[in-house]
Amino acid sequence: MAGLKGKTIFITGATRGIGREIALRCARDRANIVVTGKTSEPHPRLPGTIHTVAREIEAAGGAALAIQLDIRDADAVADAVRQAAETFGGLDCLVNNASAISLTGTLDTHVKRLDLMLAVNLRGTFVCSQACIPHLKKAANPHILTLSPPLNMSPRWFKDHVAYTMAKYGMSMCTLGMSEELRAYGIAVNSLWPRTTIATAAIEVNFPEAILKASRKPAIMADAAYAILNRNSRSATGKFYVDETVLREEGVTDFDHYAVTPGARLYTDLFLD
């Protein structure tokens, strides 16, 4: 791999979980990481702030710019992208990681929760991509990577949480459409999804403890994202990648170290048959 040294990576929702892990993986290449998230002060229940992650990035060898950001605010997104490009002289990659979840049926999904998921997942992905595209057009190997699933239209993935599915699939539809729209500019637009559940706060809150123990660590998604961001943007585009498949293509054969509970039967993530 050519590596990401000197590249500038803009990551949404980077204060914890998969976003943080991707940031730290890219930082080991001495990349410039734009850490965005809503948490600038310590949260009473959740670990990490944009500032603690920035310090971790710098300790890992990268450069960091921490920006408090609610991606529902389009003007704030535009300002953050402008600040990032001015600080580091451009942008090379956008990672659309920020997401909201509620695994509830129609009658149990309050309209405020519906609005939140659509605003963060679908609209946030669109707005962040829109703001970054003018800068990505100037980059040598530009990528937009969105953490969203393959578009599996089986009713089983809608019936229990139709609002969440629509919001996540909205992110994937951005990948589907923008990959073709931006192909002529050499900007890769792809999605990445885990084969198994990943041990994050979202899994801890929304699933039983047994599923958390049957999950993999966020590092597997970070390693897969790193591999994708190093691929040729003119050929590797319009894909709905699955983390394990990406790493097998990179020659990885042993996945035991990614497991929360080595040797345990893993729990397959949503949207994958």
Buried (B, 14 or more C-beta within 10 A) or exposed (E): EEEBEEBBBBBBBBBBBBBBBBBBBBBBBBBBBBBBBBBEEEEEEBEBBBBBBBEBBEEBEBBBBBBBBBBBBBEBBBBBBEEBBEBBEBBBBBBBBBBBBBBBEEEEBEEEBBBBBBBBBBBBBBBBBBBBBEBBEEBEBBBBBBBBBBBBEEEEBBEEBBBBBBBBBBBBBBBBEBBEEBBEBBBBBBBBBBBBBBBBBBBBEBBEEEBBEBBBBBBBBBBBBBBBBBBEBBEBBBBBBBBBEBBEEBEBEEBEEBBBBEEEEBBEBBBBE
